[in-house]
Amino acid sequence: MHGSSFVRHIRLHASGREDDESLLTAMVESTIFCRAPKHPGLLAVATSQGPWIAAYTSEINLARHAGACRWFTATGGDLVS
């Protein structure tokens, strides 16, 4: 699933027009872009609610946040498994 489709699901869920299961299904099937660390793994930030991984719906959105960087894609399902 393309990132813009996932964004549409997020907006529907936020407005109460889509249930949790539909949003989760969309996320699991979506392609997610993440900044690649120097060594294999994920870049995570510790927060009071647990680890947070910055993930983006497109290479353009990642570049807006991180600038020019190494990156990788994965499905949402791969990131949460």
C-alpha positions as CSV (number, residue, x, y, z in Angstrom):
1,M,0.0,0.0,0.0
2,H,1.3,3.4,-0.9
3,G,2.0,5.9,1.9
4,S,-0.7,8.4,0.8
5,S,-3.3,5.6,1.1
6,F,-2.1,5.0,4.7
7,V,-2.4,8.7,5.4
8,R,-6.0,8.6,4.2
9,H,-6.7,5.8,6.7
10,I,-5.1,7.8,9.5
11,R,-7.3,10.7,8.7
12,L,-10.5,8.5,8.6
13,H,-9.6,7.0,11.9
14,A,-8.9,10.3,13.5
15,S,-12.3,11.6,12.4
16,G,-14.0,8.5,13.8
17,R,-15.0,7.2,10.4
18,E,-12.7,4.1,10.5
19,D,-12.3,1.5,13.2
20,D,-9.0,0.4,14.9
21,E,-8.8,-2.9,13.0
22,S,-9.0,-1.1,9.6
23,L,-6.3,1.3,10.6
24,L,-4.1,-1.5,11.8
25,T,-4.6,-3.5,8.6
26,A,-3.7,-0.4,6.5
27,M,-0.6,0.2,8.6
28,V,0.6,-3.4,8.4
29,E,0.3,-3.4,4.6
30,S,1.9,0.1,4.1
31,T,5.4,0.8,3.0
32,I,7.1,2.8,5.7
33,F,10.3,4.8,5.2
34,C,12.9,5.1,8.1
35,R,16.3,6.6,8.6
36,A,19.0,4.0,8.4
37,P,21.4,3.9,11.4
38,K,25.2,3.3,10.9
39,H,24.7,-0.3,12.0
40,P,21.8,-2.7,11.3
41,G,18.8,-2.0,13.4
42,L,16.4,0.9,14.1
43,L,16.9,4.3,15.5
44,A,14.7,4.6,18.5
45,V,14.2,7.4,21.0
46,A,13.3,6.6,24.6
47,T,10.1,8.4,25.8
48,S,8.0,8.2,28.9
49,Q,5.6,6.0,26.9
50,G,8.2,3.6,25.6
51,P,10.5,3.6,22.6
52,W,9.5,5.7,19.6
53,I,10.7,5.1,16.0
54,A,10.3,7.8,13.5
55,A,8.6,6.4,10.4
56,Y,7.4,8.2,7.4
57,T,4.9,7.6,4.6
58,S,7.3,8.7,1.8
59,E,10.9,9.4,1.1
60,I,10.0,13.1,0.7
61,N,8.5,13.3,4.2
62,L,11.6,11.6,5.6
63,A,13.9,14.1,3.8
64,R,11.8,17.0,5.1
65,H,12.6,15.8,8.7
66,A,16.0,14.3,8.4
67,G,17.5,15.9,5.4
68,A,19.8,13.9,3.1
69,C,20.4,10.6,4.9
70,R,20.6,6.8,4.3
71,W,17.2,5.2,4.5
72,F,15.3,1.9,4.2
73,T,11.8,0.8,3.6
74,A,9.8,-1.9,5.3
75,T,6.2,-2.8,5.6
76,G,4.4,-1.5,8.7
77,G,4.0,-5.2,9.6
78,D,7.7,-5.8,9.5
79,L,8.3,-2.8,11.9
80,V,5.9,-4.1,14.5
81,S,6.8,-7.8,14.4
